[in-house]
């Protein structure tokens, strides 16, 4: 009677190897297995102990449904898939996300293997953006928005157990003592100084109409630059806001050229489509713009997505660019303050640093100060969420209350009993 002996494979040290394990000629070890989809995979390690640690991870991944190929997939790979399937974003928002990722993530951090990413890796990456690259917290916030969505997809597609970017940005803000500062509106004296300087200074008079309109309507930059003459009803004193002009500085067209491109989009939300009352000084600003263009022989020469006859165009008849407007503001601030200080070195009323969006916030502040109903403010600004309006309203009324009590304190100061 013959007995069959069950022999097991062993390595050079006579250690019994498990199924799928083997030792190569160079002494290193490998482990081969077949995933449920029928694909063959293998991993390597210099020692049997390290190999078996990796095997544990593979076994755990298998139990939790993590794909075997996850160890080969990079963050850039998942981003490419995310960009292909992402829906529900306005094109300008989507293009900005693509730009941010390609600019700050793709070249280095994007090459990381998804399966190896840990929370500490995300923290270190955000710290690099803040400390070494000097990015503002708002920019890092936008980068995080993209990354969090991409990593959520990695979790959904079984490349990761959990999203390593969860709560990382919140912790970063605390660690760096970043404070979210509310945009400051121009005060009434600053607002009056701006309008006065623009209206009386020949060098800048052609900028008065667009900045006056933005200041007197609260329109977003793209809504103001996208206005057409047919959107303004002089008889009813109303402005129809039904689209926004968007410019891209970093998008490539089919020919591979980079540059500035314009598109006209519907507003981000239904609330963005609205009719805004036109105050008298805003109507006068439109009339000044028309007179200036007629005198200078300027007329709109462009059509963007079927829209034409834009009100605010440059000297070539092309759409105004947001960057151009903000550069003009910086020059206006500089020259206005120089003139004020030349006439009165002790003047306390100077123009602060501000941007186009500050004019929208200034309009909102004036409405709050005038006691306009919050729902009316929401409608005028095109806010879809009342909480956005309420946050601004709360900030403004808080500042207003503080200043009112300071005035009250000064009045009571005259009754203060002098110390003996």
Secondary structure, DSSP 8 states (H G I E B T S, - for coil): ---------B-TT--B--TTEEE-TTS-EEEEEE-TTS-EEEEEESSHHHHHHHHHHHHHHHHTT--GGGGG-BHHHHHHHHHHH--SS-HHHHHHHHHHHHHHTTTTGGGSBGGG--HHHHHHHHHIIIIIS---HHHHHHHHHHHHHHHHHHHHTTS-SS-TTTTHHHHHHHHHT----------HHHHHHHHHHHHH-GGGHHHHHHHHHHHHH---HHHHHT-BGGGEETTTTEEEE--EEEEESS-B-TT--BS-EEEEE--SSGGGSEEEE--HHHHHHHHHHHHHHHHHT------BTTB--BSSB-TTS-B--HHHHHHHHHHHHHHHHHHHHHH-TT---------HHHHHHHHHHHHHHTT--HHHHHHHHT-SSHHHHHHHHHHHHHHHHHHHHHHHHHHHHTT-----
